Every structure is written in structure tokens, then in C-alpha cells.
Amino acid sequence: MSDMFESAKRAAGAMMGRAAWEAEKSQRITALERELSLLAKERAALVDQLAVVVADLSKRGELTQPALKAVAERLAKVDDEVSRSQSAIMTMQSEKYQPGAVSFSAAGGPSKSCPSCGAHMPLNSRFCASCGARMA
């Protein structure tokens, strides 16, 4: 009987040891993940800082490295595209509905409304894709 208790005691001790090891391992992994997260944030901040420096040098005409100059020029173009897109969104958001006015289809081109069902079809459509009615 005492052998059975000793065996159970050893098994329980082994399980406790394993659980402690797993907990310690989890803590080490969590600590490393926190460190990696901080390093990723620092890297992103450094990349942002580098972009500001390169953009500033480019604006002043002091950027001489062709590769950096190309990146700075593309960054400026992307910034312009973002600005234009934001402006276009603001314009679209301020638009008011006007019945009968030319609108844009889901594909992005100009469209006209079907006289039968009101669905928007491209301007060159001869028949409505929704109801089959002849377009005017």
C-alpha cells in the first residue's frame, strides 16, 4: 500500500513540476513577446523619423542618393494621391441626391436610371440588366 502512495506522490510531483515548467515557459514567452512588441513600435517610429528626414532633404533639394530620392518622390506622390482621395471623399459626402441626374454605376462609370425599375445601368446600355426593359 505504501508503494502505491509513493507512486501516486511521485506522479503528482511530476505533474506539479510539469505545470510549473509550463507556467514559467509561458511567462518567458510573454516577456519576449512584450519585448518584440516594443521593438516593433520603436522600429516603426524610426522608419517614420527616417521618412520625415528624407522628405525634408528632398524638399530642400539636398537628397543626392538616387534610391532615396526615388522613394521620397514616390512618397510625395502617394501623399498627393491620399490628399486628392480624401478631398474626393469629402466632396462625395456633401453631394445631395437629385432625381433624374446622371449618377455612377457600381462599376464606377456614369449611368442612367431604368425607366421601369429605376436600376442604374451604364449610359450605353440598351436594355436593363435588372428587369429587361428597353432603356430610353
N, CA, C and O atoms as CSV, one atom per row, in Angstrom:
chain,resi,resn,atom,element,x,y,z
A,1,MET,N,N,0.807,-1.189,0.000
A,1,MET,CA,C,0.000,0.000,0.000
A,1,MET,C,C,0.857,1.263,0.000
A,1,MET,O,O,0.547,2.235,-0.689
A,2,SER,N,N,1.929,1.238,0.773
A,2,SER,CA,C,2.794,2.417,0.815
A,2,SER,C,C,3.472,2.640,-0.526
A,2,SER,O,O,3.760,3.782,-0.883
A,3,ASP,N,N,3.736,1.567,-1.283
A,3,ASP,CA,C,4.298,1.715,-2.636
A,3,ASP,C,C,3.329,2.462,-3.546
A,3,ASP,O,O,3.733,3.277,-4.376
A,4,MET,N,N,2.042,2.168,-3.373
A,4,MET,CA,C,1.046,2.833,-4.198
A,4,MET,C,C,1.001,4.327,-3.865
A,4,MET,O,O,0.876,5.159,-4.764
A,5,PHE,N,N,1.102,4.665,-2.586
A,5,PHE,CA,C,1.109,6.065,-2.192
A,5,PHE,C,C,2.367,6.767,-2.688
A,5,PHE,O,O,2.307,7.907,-3.150
A,6,GLU,N,N,3.491,6.095,-2.592
A,6,GLU,CA,C,4.753,6.670,-3.075
A,6,GLU,C,C,4.690,6.901,-4.584
A,6,GLU,O,O,5.159,7.923,-5.086
A,7,SER,N,N,4.106,5.945,-5.296
A,7,SER,CA,C,3.972,6.071,-6.742
A,7,SER,C,C,3.049,7.244,-7.107
A,7,SER,O,O,3.346,8.014,-8.021
A,8,ALA,N,N,1.931,7.371,-6.384
A,8,ALA,CA,C,0.997,8.471,-6.622
A,8,ALA,C,C,1.651,9.802,-6.276
A,8,ALA,O,O,1.443,10.805,-6.959
A,9,LYS,N,N,2.440,9.801,-5.215
A,9,LYS,CA,C,3.137,11.013,-4.782
A,9,LYS,C,C,4.143,11.449,-5.842
A,9,LYS,O,O,4.242,12.633,-6.161
A,10,ARG,N,N,4.897,10.478,-6.392
A,10,ARG,CA,C,5.868,10.790,-7.452
A,10,ARG,C,C,5.158,11.304,-8.710
A,10,ARG,O,O,5.630,12.246,-9.347
A,11,ALA,N,N,4.021,10.686,-9.069
A,11,ALA,CA,C,3.263,11.112,-10.247
A,11,ALA,C,C,2.723,12.528,-10.053
A,11,ALA,O,O,2.790,13.354,-10.963
A,12,ALA,N,N,2.187,12.802,-8.865
A,12,ALA,CA,C,1.672,14.140,-8.577
A,12,ALA,C,C,2.804,15.158,-8.593
A,12,ALA,O,O,2.639,16.272,-9.090
A,13,GLY,N,N,3.951,14.771,-8.048
A,13,GLY,CA,C,5.107,15.668,-8.065
A,13,GLY,C,C,5.573,15.950,-9.483
A,13,GLY,O,O,5.945,17.075,-9.816
A,14,ALA,N,N,5.549,14.925,-10.307
A,14,ALA,CA,C,5.948,15.101,-11.711
A,14,ALA,C,C,4.971,16.036,-12.430
A,14,ALA,O,O,5.384,16.894,-13.210
A,15,MET,N,N,3.666,15.860,-12.160
A,15,MET,CA,C,2.668,16.738,-12.788
A,15,MET,C,C,2.834,18.175,-12.311
A,15,MET,O,O,2.711,19.112,-13.101
A,16,MET,N,N,3.111,18.351,-11.031
A,16,MET,CA,C,3.318,19.695,-10.487
A,16,MET,C,C,4.564,20.328,-11.099
A,16,MET,O,O,4.582,21.516,-11.422
A,17,GLY,N,N,5.599,19.515,-11.251
A,17,GLY,CA,C,6.825,20.017,-11.878
A,17,GLY,C,C,6.571,20.441,-13.322
A,17,GLY,O,O,7.066,21.476,-13.768
A,18,ARG,N,N,5.800,19.638,-14.047
A,18,ARG,CA,C,5.470,19.959,-15.436
A,18,ARG,C,C,4.642,21.239,-15.520
A,18,ARG,O,O,4.884,22.089,-16.377
A,19,ALA,N,N,3.667,21.369,-14.627
A,19,ALA,CA,C,2.820,22.559,-14.616
A,19,ALA,C,C,3.643,23.808,-14.312
A,19,ALA,O,O,3.445,24.855,-14.929
A,20,ALA,N,N,4.562,23.693,-13.361
A,20,ALA,CA,C,5.424,24.830,-13.019
A,20,ALA,C,C,6.308,25.195,-14.205
A,20,ALA,O,O,6.501,26.373,-14.507
A,21,TRP,N,N,6.843,24.179,-14.873
A,21,TRP,CA,C,7.688,24.426,-16.037
A,21,TRP,C,C,6.890,25.115,-17.148
A,21,TRP,O,O,7.377,26.063,-17.763
A,22,GLU,N,N,5.659,24.641,-17.407
A,22,GLU,CA,C,4.799,25.238,-18.442
A,22,GLU,C,C,4.474,26.694,-18.100
A,22,GLU,O,O,4.481,27.558,-18.977
A,23,ALA,N,N,4.190,26.961,-16.826
A,23,ALA,CA,C,3.879,28.327,-16.399
A,23,ALA,C,C,5.086,29.236,-16.585
A,23,ALA,O,O,4.952,30.363,-17.061
A,24,GLU,N,N,6.260,28.748,-16.211
A,24,GLU,CA,C,7.491,29.543,-16.358
A,24,GLU,C,C,7.787,29.783,-17.834
A,24,GLU,O,O,8.201,30.878,-18.214
A,25,LYS,N,N,7.579,28.773,-18.659
A,25,LYS,CA,C,7.783,28.890,-20.108
A,25,LYS,C,C,6.841,29.942,-20.683
A,25,LYS,O,O,7.255,30.775,-21.490
A,26,SER,N,N,5.590,29.907,-20.273
A,26,SER,CA,C,4.600,30.872,-20.735
A,26,SER,C,C,5.001,32.291,-20.346
A,26,SER,O,O,4.845,33.222,-21.136
A,27,GLN,N,N,5.517,32.457,-19.130
A,27,GLN,CA,C,5.963,33.779,-18.674
A,27,GLN,C,C,7.146,34.271,-19.504
A,27,GLN,O,O,7.207,35.451,-19.851
A,28,ARG,N,N,8.085,33.381,-19.827
A,28,ARG,CA,C,9.230,33.774,-20.652
A,28,ARG,C,C,8.789,34.185,-22.044
A,28,ARG,O,O,9.280,35.169,-22.596
A,29,ILE,N,N,7.849,33.418,-22.615
A,29,ILE,CA,C,7.342,33.736,-23.953
A,29,ILE,C,C,6.621,35.082,-23.945
A,29,ILE,O,O,6.824,35.901,-24.842
A,30,THR,N,N,5.786,35.311,-22.941
A,30,THR,CA,C,5.060,36.571,-22.825
A,30,THR,C,C,6.025,37.744,-22.701
A,30,THR,O,O,5.817,38.792,-23.311
A,31,ALA,N,N,7.075,37.566,-21.915
A,31,ALA,CA,C,8.065,38.628,-21.757
A,31,ALA,C,C,8.755,38.931,-23.082
A,31,ALA,O,O,8.964,40.095,-23.424
A,32,LEU,N,N,9.110,37.884,-23.831
A,32,LEU,CA,C,9.733,38.099,-25.138
A,32,LEU,C,C,8.768,38.748,-26.126
A,32,LEU,O,O,9.177,39.595,-26.920
A,33,GLU,N,N,7.492,38.360,-26.088
A,33,GLU,CA,C,6.501,38.973,-26.975
A,33,GLU,C,C,6.338,40.452,-26.655
A,33,GLU,O,O,6.201,41.269,-27.566
A,34,ARG,N,N,6.353,40.808,-25.368
A,34,ARG,CA,C,6.286,42.223,-24.981
A,34,ARG,C,C,7.497,42.972,-25.508
A,34,ARG,O,O,7.371,44.079,-26.031
A,35,GLU,N,N,8.671,42.367,-25.368
A,35,GLU,CA,C,9.904,42.990,-25.852
A,35,GLU,C,C,9.852,43.173,-27.371
A,35,GLU,O,O,10.240,44.222,-27.885
A,36,LEU,N,N,9.372,42.149,-28.086
A,36,LEU,CA,C,9.242,42.256,-29.544
A,36,LEU,C,C,8.255,43.344,-29.935
A,36,LEU,O,O,8.487,44.075,-30.898
A,37,SER,N,N,7.172,43.459,-29.210
A,37,SER,CA,C,6.183,44.495,-29.481
A,37,SER,C,C,6.791,45.883,-29.311
A,37,SER,O,O,6.565,46.771,-30.132
A,38,LEU,N,N,7.557,46.062,-28.249
A,38,LEU,CA,C,8.232,47.348,-28.025
A,38,LEU,C,C,9.245,47.634,-29.125
A,38,LEU,O,O,9.360,48.767,-29.593
A,39,LEU,N,N,9.982,46.599,-29.537
A,39,LEU,CA,C,10.945,46.782,-30.617
A,39,LEU,C,C,10.253,47.126,-31.935
A,39,LEU,O,O,10.752,47.950,-32.701
A,40,ALA,N,N,9.118,46.504,-32.198
A,40,ALA,CA,C,8.366,46.804,-33.425
A,40,ALA,C,C,7.878,48.252,-33.413
A,40,ALA,O,O,7.930,48.936,-34.436
A,41,LYS,N,N,7.407,48.715,-32.264
A,41,LYS,CA,C,6.969,50.107,-32.151
A,41,LYS,C,C,8.142,51.060,-32.348
A,41,LYS,O,O,8.016,52.074,-33.034
A,42,GLU,N,N,9.279,50.732,-31.748
A,42,GLU,CA,C,10.465,51.573,-31.908
A,42,GLU,C,C,10.902,51.599,-33.366
A,42,GLU,O,O,11.275,52.651,-33.886
A,43,ARG,N,N,10.857,50.431,-34.037
A,43,ARG,CA,C,11.244,50.361,-35.452
A,43,ARG,C,C,10.324,51.218,-36.307
A,43,ARG,O,O,10.788,51.948,-37.182
A,44,ALA,N,N,9.018,51.131,-36.054
A,44,ALA,CA,C,8.053,51.928,-36.811
A,44,ALA,C,C,8.310,53.415,-36.604
A,44,ALA,O,O,8.230,54.199,-37.550
A,45,ALA,N,N,8.620,53.803,-35.371
A,45,ALA,CA,C,8.915,55.209,-35.094
A,45,ALA,C,C,10.181,55.654,-35.816
A,45,ALA,O,O,10.250,56.772,-36.326
A,46,LEU,N,N,11.185,54.777,-35.858
A,46,LEU,CA,C,12.422,55.113,-36.567
A,46,LEU,C,C,12.192,55.221,-38.071
A,46,LEU,O,O,12.759,56.100,-38.721
A,47,VAL,N,N,11.371,54.341,-38.627
A,47,VAL,CA,C,11.049,54.418,-40.058
A,47,VAL,C,C,10.304,55.715,-40.344
A,47,VAL,O,O,10.579,56.378,-41.343
A,48,ASP,N,N,9.364,56.083,-39.478
A,48,ASP,CA,C,8.646,57.348,-39.641
A,48,ASP,C,C,9.611,58.533,-39.572
A,48,ASP,O,O,9.514,59.475,-40.359
A,49,GLN,N,N,10.532,58.470,-38.629
A,49,GLN,CA,C,11.514,59.545,-38.484
A,49,GLN,C,C,12.398,59.621,-39.724
A,49,GLN,O,O,12.697,60.710,-40.215
A,50,LEU,N,N,12.810,58.475,-40.222
A,50,LEU,CA,C,13.629,58.440,-41.435
A,50,LEU,C,C,12.870,59.040,-42.612
A,50,LEU,O,O,13.446,59.783,-43.407
A,51,ALA,N,N,11.591,58.724,-42.727
A,51,ALA,CA,C,10.769,59.263,-43.814
A,51,ALA,C,C,10.680,60.779,-43.726
A,51,ALA,O,O,10.738,61.460,-44.750
A,52,VAL,N,N,10.541,61.317,-42.523
A,52,VAL,CA,C,10.469,62.765,-42.340
A,52,VAL,C,C,11.785,63.413,-42.764
A,52,VAL,O,O,11.779,64.438,-43.446
A,53,VAL,N,N,12.904,62.827,-42.368
A,53,VAL,CA,C,14.215,63.373,-42.722
A,53,VAL,C,C,14.431,63.337,-44.232
A,53,VAL,O,O,14.891,64.314,-44.823
A,54,VAL,N,N,14.097,62.202,-44.852
A,54,VAL,CA,C,14.275,62.065,-46.301
A,54,VAL,C,C,13.370,63.044,-47.040
A,54,VAL,O,O,13.804,63.673,-48.006
A,55,ALA,N,N,12.119,63.184,-46.602
A,55,ALA,CA,C,11.194,64.119,-47.241
A,55,ALA,C,C,11.694,65.547,-47.113
A,55,ALA,O,O,11.599,66.327,-48.060
A,56,ASP,N,N,12.224,65.895,-45.948
A,56,ASP,CA,C,12.755,67.236,-45.733
A,56,ASP,C,C,13.957,67.503,-46.639
A,56,ASP,O,O,14.048,68.559,-47.264
A,57,LEU,N,N,14.874,66.542,-46.706
A,57,LEU,CA,C,16.034,66.701,-47.590
A,57,LEU,C,C,15.596,66.812,-49.049
A,57,LEU,O,O,16.178,67.582,-49.814
A,58,SER,N,N,14.586,66.057,-49.434
A,58,SER,CA,C,14.093,66.093,-50.805
A,58,SER,C,C,13.485,67.449,-51.128
A,58,SER,O,O,13.722,67.990,-52.209
A,59,LYS,N,N,12.709,68.004,-50.211
A,59,LYS,CA,C,12.093,69.320,-50.424
A,59,LYS,C,C,13.145,70.416,-50.574
A,59,LYS,O,O,12.965,71.364,-51.339
A,60,ARG,N,N,14.233,70.275,-49.841
A,60,ARG,CA,C,15.304,71.283,-49.906
A,60,ARG,C,C,16.255,71.038,-51.061
A,60,ARG,O,O,17.163,71.835,-51.296
A,61,GLY,N,N,16.058,69.939,-51.791
A,61,GLY,CA,C,16.925,69.622,-52.918
A,61,GLY,C,C,18.288,69.107,-52.498
A,61,GLY,O,O,19.240,69.170,-53.275
A,62,GLU,N,N,18.391,68.605,-51.294
A,62,GLU,CA,C,19.675,68.135,-50.771
A,62,GLU,C,C,19.790,66.613,-50.764
A,62,GLU,O,O,20.772,66.069,-50.258
A,63,LEU,N,N,18.825,65.942,-51.306
A,63,LEU,CA,C,18.856,64.485,-51.336
A,63,LEU,C,C,19.549,64.049,-52.615
A,63,LEU,O,O,19.051,64.291,-53.714
A,64,THR,N,N,20.705,63.401,-52.466
A,64,THR,CA,C,21.504,63.066,-53.646
A,64,THR,C,C,21.509,61.578,-53.975
A,64,THR,O,O,21.834,61.210,-55.104
A,65,GLN,N,N,21.170,60.735,-53.051
A,65,GLN,CA,C,21.158,59.304,-53.321
A,65,GLN,C,C,19.966,58.965,-54.216
A,65,GLN,O,O,18.824,59.219,-53.831
A,66,PRO,N,N,20.207,58.391,-55.413
A,66,PRO,CA,C,19.109,58.102,-56.342
A,66,PRO,C,C,18.010,57.213,-55.742
A,66,PRO,O,O,16.827,57.475,-55.958
A,67,ALA,N,N,18.373,56.199,-55.017
A,67,ALA,CA,C,17.372,55.296,-54.449
A,67,ALA,C,C,16.507,56.026,-53.423
A,67,ALA,O,O,15.283,55.890,-53.426
A,68,LEU,N,N,17.146,56.797,-52.549
A,68,LEU,CA,C,16.395,57.552,-51.550
A,68,LEU,C,C,15.546,58.629,-52.219
A,68,LEU,O,O,14.419,58.893,-51.801
A,69,LYS,N,N,16.094,59.241,-53.254
A,69,LYS,CA,C,15.369,60.281,-53.973
A,69,LYS,C,C,14.114,59.682,-54.623
A,69,LYS,O,O,13.045,60.291,-54.581
A,70,ALA,N,N,14.240,58.501,-55.216
A,70,ALA,CA,C,13.094,57.842,-55.848
A,70,ALA,C,C,12.022,57.514,-54.815
A,70,ALA,O,O,10.831,57.692,-55.071
A,71,VAL,N,N,12.445,57.036,-53.650
A,71,VAL,CA,C,11.486,56.717,-52.593
A,71,VAL,C,C,10.799,57.993,-52.118
A,71,VAL,O,O,9.586,58.006,-51.909
A,72,ALA,N,N,11.570,59.060,-51.948
A,72,ALA,CA,C,10.997,60.329,-51.491
A,72,ALA,C,C,10.001,60.871,-52.512
A,72,ALA,O,O,8.949,61.388,-52.135
A,73,GLU,N,N,10.322,60.756,-53.805
A,73,GLU,CA,C,9.404,61.227,-54.844
A,73,GLU,C,C,8.126,60.404,-54.853
A,73,GLU,O,O,7.034,60.956,-54.986
A,74,ARG,N,N,8.251,59.080,-54.711
A,74,ARG,CA,C,7.064,58.224,-54.684
A,74,ARG,C,C,6.220,58.515,-53.450
A,74,ARG,O,O,4.991,58.524,-53.519
A,75,LEU,N,N,6.884,58.755,-52.319
A,75,LEU,CA,C,6.177,59.099,-51.097
A,75,LEU,C,C,5.390,60.393,-51.282
A,75,LEU,O,O,4.248,60.494,-50.833
A,76,ALA,N,N,5.988,61.375,-51.936
A,76,ALA,CA,C,5.293,62.634,-52.201
A,76,ALA,C,C,4.073,62.397,-53.091
A,76,ALA,O,O,3.017,62.991,-52.872
A,77,LYS,N,N,4.221,61.524,-54.100
A,77,LYS,CA,C,3.091,61.214,-54.987
A,77,LYS,C,C,1.975,60.506,-54.224
A,77,LYS,O,O,0.795,60.803,-54.409
A,78,VAL,N,N,2.363,59.569,-53.366
A,78,VAL,CA,C,1.361,58.861,-52.569
A,78,VAL,C,C,0.639,59.845,-51.651
A,78,VAL,O,O,-0.582,59.778,-51.505
A,79,ASP,N,N,1.392,60.758,-51.033
A,79,ASP,CA,C,0.774,61.767,-50.172
A,79,ASP,C,C,-0.228,62.606,-50.957
A,79,ASP,O,O,-1.313,62.908,-50.461
A,80,ASP,N,N,0.140,62.985,-52.193
A,80,ASP,CA,C,-0.768,63.754,-53.049
A,80,ASP,C,C,-2.019,62.946,-53.383
A,80,ASP,O,O,-3.129,63.478,-53.362
A,81,GLU,N,N,-1.839,61.654,-53.692
A,81,GLU,CA,C,-2.979,60.795,-54.009
A,81,GLU,C,C,-3.906,60.658,-52.805
A,81,GLU,O,O,-5.128,60.684,-52.945
A,82,VAL,N,N,-3.319,60.513,-51.634
A,82,VAL,CA,C,-4.120,60.415,-50.404
A,82,VAL,C,C,-4.915,61.695,-50.207
A,82,VAL,O,O,-6.103,61.656,-49.887
A,83,SER,N,N,-4.258,62.822,-50.398
A,83,SER,CA,C,-4.919,64.114,-50.228
A,83,SER,C,C,-6.066,64.281,-51.226
A,83,SER,O,O,-7.147,64.741,-50.859
A,84,ARG,N,N,-5.832,63.908,-52.486
A,84,ARG,CA,C,-6.874,64.006,-53.509
A,84,ARG,C,C,-8.037,63.066,-53.179
A,84,ARG,O,O,-9.203,63.435,-53.322
A,85,SER,N,N,-7.712,61.858,-52.741
A,85,SER,CA,C,-8.761,60.902,-52.397
A,85,SER,C,C,-9.590,61.388,-51.220
A,85,SER,O,O,-10.813,61.251,-51.224
A,86,GLN,N,N,-8.940,61.951,-50.217
A,86,GLN,CA,C,-9.664,62.476,-49.065
A,86,GLN,C,C,-10.573,63.621,-49.488
A,86,GLN,O,O,-11.703,63.740,-49.012
A,87,SER,N,N,-10.070,64.459,-50.383
A,87,SER,CA,C,-10.872,65.568,-50.894
A,87,SER,C,C,-12.063,65.058,-51.686
A,87,SER,O,O,-13.172,65.578,-51.555
A,88,ALA,N,N,-11.834,64.034,-52.514
A,88,ALA,CA,C,-12.921,63.455,-53.304
A,88,ALA,C,C,-13.983,62.837,-52.396
A,88,ALA,O,O,-15.178,62.963,-52.662
A,89,ILE,N,N,-13.553,62.179,-51.338
A,89,ILE,CA,C,-14.495,61.586,-50.391
A,89,ILE,C,C,-15.335,62.673,-49.735
A,89,ILE,O,O,-16.550,62.529,-49.598
A,90,MET,N,N,-14.690,63.751,-49.334
A,90,MET,CA,C,-15.426,64.853,-48.704
A,90,MET,C,C,-16.439,65.438,-49.681
A,90,MET,O,O,-17.558,65.779,-49.297
A,91,THR,N,N,-16.037,65.552,-50.952
A,91,THR,CA,C,-16.951,66.064,-51.970
A,91,THR,C,C,-18.133,65.127,-52.141
A,91,THR,O,O,-19.280,65.573,-52.189
A,92,MET,N,N,-17.861,63.831,-52.234
A,92,MET,CA,C,-18.939,62.852,-52.393
A,92,MET,C,C,-19.878,62.860,-51.195
A,92,MET,O,O,-21.092,62.727,-51.348
A,93,GLN,N,N,-19.311,63.015,-50.004
A,93,GLN,CA,C,-20.139,63.014,-48.802
A,93,GLN,C,C,-21.068,64.222,-48.757
A,93,GLN,O,O,-22.137,64.161,-48.149
A,94,SER,N,N,-20.668,65.315,-49.396
A,94,SER,CA,C,-21.500,66.520,-49.377
A,94,SER,C,C,-22.501,66.568,-50.527
A,94,SER,O,O,-23.343,67.465,-50.571
A,95,GLU,N,N,-22.423,65.615,-51.463
A,95,GLU,CA,C,-23.356,65.599,-52.582
A,95,GLU,C,C,-24.766,65.341,-52.091
A,95,GLU,O,O,-24.980,64.599,-51.132
A,96,LYS,N,N,-25.740,65.972,-52.771
A,96,LYS,CA,C,-27.155,65.780,-52.460
A,96,LYS,C,C,-27.800,65.041,-53.623
A,96,LYS,O,O,-27.430,65.250,-54.778
A,97,TYR,N,N,-28.741,64.196,-53.328
A,97,TYR,CA,C,-29.448,63.431,-54.349
A,97,TYR,C,C,-30.324,64.358,-55.180
A,97,TYR,O,O,-31.046,65.199,-54.643
A,98,GLN,N,N,-30.248,64.192,-56.501
A,98,GLN,CA,C,-31.088,64.947,-57.424
A,98,GLN,C,C,-31.726,63.949,-58.380
A,98,GLN,O,O,-31.035,63.397,-59.236
A,99,PRO,N,N,-33.023,63.705,-58.258
A,99,PRO,CA,C,-33.682,62.742,-59.147
A,99,PRO,C,C,-33.469,63.094,-60.616
A,99,PRO,O,O,-33.544,64.259,-61.007
A,100,GLY,N,N,-33.199,62.058,-61.428
A,100,GLY,CA,C,-33.018,62.250,-62.859
A,100,GLY,C,C,-31.613,62.672,-63.254
A,100,GLY,O,O,-31.293,62.701,-64.443
A,101,ALA,N,N,-30.780,62.997,-62.298
A,101,ALA,CA,C,-29.414,63.409,-62.614
A,101,ALA,C,C,-28.587,62.179,-62.959
A,101,ALA,O,O,-28.900,61.069,-62.530
A,102,VAL,N,N,-27.529,62.386,-63.737
A,102,VAL,CA,C,-26.632,61.286,-64.078
A,102,VAL,C,C,-25.932,60.854,-62.804
A,102,VAL,O,O,-25.409,61.678,-62.054
A,103,SER,N,N,-25.929,59.544,-62.568
A,103,SER,CA,C,-25.246,59.002,-61.397
A,103,SER,C,C,-24.163,58.055,-61.871
A,103,SER,O,O,-23.887,57.966,-63.067
A,104,PHE,N,N,-23.557,57.354,-60.945
A,104,PHE,CA,C,-22.482,56.437,-61.286
A,104,PHE,C,C,-22.877,55.027,-60.905
A,104,PHE,O,O,-23.438,54.789,-59.835
A,105,SER,N,N,-22.576,54.092,-61.796
A,105,SER,CA,C,-22.908,52.688,-61.538
A,105,SER,C,C,-21.944,52.106,-60.527
A,105,SER,O,O,-20.967,52.751,-60.146
A,106,ALA,N,N,-22.217,50.888,-60.095
A,106,ALA,CA,C,-21.337,50.213,-59.140
A,106,ALA,C,C,-19.948,50.030,-59.726
A,106,ALA,O,O,-18.966,49.967,-58.986
A,107,ALA,N,N,-19.854,49.944,-61.054
A,107,ALA,CA,C,-18.557,49.783,-61.695
A,107,ALA,C,C,-17.777,51.089,-61.717
A,107,ALA,O,O,-16.598,51.096,-62.071
A,108,GLY,N,N,-18.418,52.198,-61.344
A,108,GLY,CA,C,-17.711,53.460,-61.241
A,108,GLY,C,C,-17.908,54.387,-62.417
A,108,GLY,O,O,-17.441,55.524,-62.366
A,109,GLY,N,N,-18.582,53.958,-63.483
A,109,GLY,CA,C,-18.786,54.825,-64.632
A,109,GLY,C,C,-20.118,55.531,-64.560
A,109,GLY,O,O,-20.955,55.206,-63.718
A,110,PRO,N,N,-20.327,56.533,-65.472
A,110,PRO,CA,C,-21.604,57.226,-65.487
A,110,PRO,C,C,-22.727,56.260,-65.824
A,110,PRO,O,O,-22.523,55.299,-66.566
A,111,SER,N,N,-23.901,56.508,-65.288
A,111,SER,CA,C,-25.019,55.609,-65.529
A,111,SER,C,C,-26.303,56.406,-65.713
A,111,SER,O,O,-26.355,57.612,-65.472
A,112,LYS,N,N,-27.341,55.688,-66.150
A,112,LYS,CA,C,-28.680,56.274,-66.252
A,112,LYS,C,C,-29.639,55.314,-65.568
A,112,LYS,O,O,-29.354,54.123,-65.435
A,113,SER,N,N,-30.770,55.839,-65.137
A,113,SER,CA,C,-31.763,55.023,-64.429
A,113,SER,C,C,-32.694,54.359,-65.411
A,113,SER,O,O,-33.083,54.956,-66.415
A,114,CYS,N,N,-33.054,53.119,-65.121
A,114,CYS,CA,C,-34.034,52.384,-65.922
A,114,CYS,C,C,-35.407,53.037,-65.706
A,114,CYS,O,O,-35.806,53.260,-64.563
A,115,PRO,N,N,-36.135,53.346,-66.791
A,115,PRO,CA,C,-37.449,53.970,-66.633
A,115,PRO,C,C,-38.478,53.042,-65.990
A,115,PRO,O,O,-39.495,53.503,-65.471
A,116,SER,N,N,-38.213,51.728,-66.025
A,116,SER,CA,C,-39.167,50.774,-65.479
A,116,SER,C,C,-38.925,50.478,-64.003
A,116,SER,O,O,-39.840,50.582,-63.187
A,117,CYS,N,N,-37.669,50.104,-63.656
A,117,CYS,CA,C,-37.400,49.682,-62.269
A,117,CYS,C,C,-36.489,50.637,-61.495
A,117,CYS,O,O,-36.358,50.521,-60.276
A,118,GLY,N,N,-35.862,51.575,-62.199
A,118,GLY,CA,C,-35.004,52.553,-61.518
A,118,GLY,C,C,-33.573,52.103,-61.290
A,118,GLY,O,O,-32.788,52.850,-60.706
A,119,ALA,N,N,-33.204,50.890,-61.736
A,119,ALA,CA,C,-31.835,50.395,-61.559
A,119,ALA,C,C,-30.878,51.250,-62.380
A,119,ALA,O,O,-31.249,51.767,-63.433
A,120,HIS,N,N,-29.659,51.395,-61.903
A,120,HIS,CA,C,-28.644,52.179,-62.615
A,120,HIS,C,C,-27.899,51.284,-63.593
A,120,HIS,O,O,-27.382,50.232,-63.217
A,121,MET,N,N,-27.849,51.707,-64.844
A,121,MET,CA,C,-27.165,50.975,-65.914
A,121,MET,C,C,-26.185,51.920,-66.592
A,121,MET,O,O,-26.408,53.130,-66.590
A,122,PRO,N,N,-25.096,51.398,-67.176
A,122,PRO,CA,C,-24.165,52.252,-67.918
A,122,PRO,C,C,-24.908,53.023,-69.010
A,122,PRO,O,O,-25.919,52.555,-69.534
A,123,LEU,N,N,-24.396,54.210,-69.346
A,123,LEU,CA,C,-25.053,55.078,-70.318
A,123,LEU,C,C,-25.306,54.391,-71.655
A,123,LEU,O,O,-26.306,54.691,-72.308
A,124,ASN,N,N,-24.434,53.480,-72.084
A,124,ASN,CA,C,-24.590,52.836,-73.390
A,124,ASN,C,C,-25.482,51.600,-73.355
A,124,ASN,O,O,-25.592,50.906,-74.366
A,125,SER,N,N,-26.128,51.298,-72.217
A,125,SER,CA,C,-26.993,50.118,-72.113
A,125,SER,C,C,-28.241,50.302,-72.963
A,125,SER,O,O,-28.835,51.381,-72.979
A,126,ARG,N,N,-28.640,49.241,-73.675
A,126,ARG,CA,C,-29.856,49.273,-74.484
A,126,ARG,C,C,-31.019,48.644,-73.730
A,126,ARG,O,O,-32.179,48.979,-73.971
A,127,PHE,N,N,-30.697,47.719,-72.803
A,127,PHE,CA,C,-31.723,47.046,-72.017
A,127,PHE,C,C,-31.273,47.013,-70.568
A,127,PHE,O,O,-30.075,46.966,-70.286
A,128,CYS,N,N,-32.222,47.036,-69.653
A,128,CYS,CA,C,-31.935,46.983,-68.226
A,128,CYS,C,C,-31.516,45.572,-67.834
A,128,CYS,O,O,-32.188,44.598,-68.175
A,129,ALA,N,N,-30.419,45.471,-67.126
A,129,ALA,CA,C,-29.933,44.164,-66.683
A,129,ALA,C,C,-30.782,43.615,-65.538
A,129,ALA,O,O,-30.757,42.412,-65.276
A,130,SER,N,N,-31.531,44.479,-64.855
A,130,SER,CA,C,-32.358,44.023,-63.740
A,130,SER,C,C,-33.723,43.515,-64.180
A,130,SER,O,O,-34.163,42.445,-63.757
A,131,CYS,N,N,-34.395,44.292,-65.037
A,131,CYS,CA,C,-35.773,43.900,-65.398
A,131,CYS,C,C,-35.945,43.610,-66.882
A,131,CYS,O,O,-36.990,43.095,-67.282
A,132,GLY,N,N,-34.958,43.922,-67.707
A,132,GLY,CA,C,-35.024,43.651,-69.137
A,132,GLY,C,C,-35.726,44.707,-69.958
A,132,GLY,O,O,-35.841,44.564,-71.175
A,133,ALA,N,N,-36.199,45.766,-69.323
A,133,ALA,CA,C,-36.894,46.829,-70.056
A,133,ALA,C,C,-35.931,47.533,-71.001
A,133,ALA,O,O,-34.727,47.606,-70.755
A,134,ARG,N,N,-36.492,48.045,-72.084
A,134,ARG,CA,C,-35.705,48.801,-73.061
A,134,ARG,C,C,-35.342,50.147,-72.443
A,134,ARG,O,O,-36.206,50.845,-71.912
A,135,MET,N,N,-34.068,50.506,-72.511
A,135,MET,CA,C,-33.600,51.772,-71.972
A,135,MET,C,C,-33.890,52.880,-72.978
A,135,MET,O,O,-33.741,52.674,-74.182
A,136,ALA,N,N,-34.294,54.025,-72.510
A,136,ALA,CA,C,-34.634,55.149,-73.386
A,136,ALA,C,C,-33.391,55.743,-74.029
A,136,ALA,O,O,-33.491,56.699,-74.798
